[in-house]
Amino acid sequence: KVKTKPLDPAILDASLRDVLAIAPTCQPTLPSYSKIDFWFPRQNQSALGKLREAIDRRLADGDVRDFFRICLAVTVRRCSFADPDVPPPVRLAPDRYPAGSPRHARAEAHRAKVLSLDPLGIFRHVAERNIARMERLWARWQQTPAPVPAHVIGSDARHIGLGIIGEGGRLADEGPHVPDGYFGAVITSPPYGSAQKYVRNTKLEMIWLGLVAESDIAHLDYSSIGTEKSRH
């Protein structure tokens, strides 16, 4: 939704300035997550919580909020102890490796880096890069006669309905099912459902954005297409 929704870059620039100005004074909104201290140092928790509060409570437009939620999701992973080179969250722990080994040194360096990060600075960098991408989409949108907007119309590939995905990726209206012959072609993009552990890969981001509760992760994983979980 965020990638295909044209937004005025000038509005995004102004919103980014507002978020960065307000966030330091916000009371942080932290997720209810039993392993939050395992994955995030306390100072990063506070900064991420302040960013979430600033985005969720201070931006009036839902599409603009979603844009900056994506920026926050990228910031979350970068501010965690998770190995940046492995899609599923795996904490880099120096004690797992022999002292003096390359892996031990790498884990120590990553831990030290995470402890010294500036989450607001990372968020600003991520947001500025995404605004630059949006500038290109916005320019093309403005130059196209009678452009047709893209819509994400459903949340279940097995039962596609003509609904609309609203703010926060939630299905606002399931809508009627798509009749036979409605689509002339269906284009898919790898990786496929069984090639990536999507729920596990994105659980830290989903929890921080308030899209899923910790207690719901197992069910979400179980219900996804391509899951390795047994249904029997």
C-alpha positions, 0 to 999 in steps of 0.5 A: 500500500505504501509503495503504491500510494502517491504522496506529496513529498512536501507534505512528507518533508514537513511531517518528518520535521514535525515527528523529529521535533516532537519525538524527544518530548513524547512519552514512549509507547512500548509494546507488550513483549516479554523479550524486549530487553533481549532484543533491544537496549533500554535507550533504543527502546525509549527512542523507538517508543517516542518515535511510535508515539509521535507518528501514531498520535501527532500525524493526522493523515492515515496514509502519511502515518503508514509511510512513516510506520514503514520507516520506523519498521526499518529503524526497529531492526537496525536498532536491535541486537539481531544479526543484520545479515540473517532475515529471521531475528537471530541475536548476535551474542559474543559469548557463543564464540571463542574469544579472539575468533572472527565471529566473536569480534564481529558480534562484539562490534555489532553489540557495541554499535547497537549500544551507541546508535542514535535511533532518531538519526537512523529514522531520519536517514531512512525517512529521507531516502524513502521520501526521495523514492516517493518524489520519483513516484509523485513526479510520474503520477503528476505527469501521467494523464488520468492516472489510475490508483493502485489498490490492495484489495484483499488479505487472503490469496485463496479468497480474493475479495474487492475490499480495500486495505486501510490504515495499518494494513488492515482490511477495511472492507472485505467486499464481494468475491472476485467473479470468474474471469475478472483478472486477465493475468496474475503476476507473482513475485518471488520469494514464494510463501514456502521460501521465507519465514515471513512471520518470524522474519518480521515479528520484531517490526510487527510487534513494535508497530502494534500490528500483532500481539506477542500471543498472536504470532504463533497463530499468524504463522500457523495460518500463513500460506507456506508455513512449516507448522503442521496442521494436524 
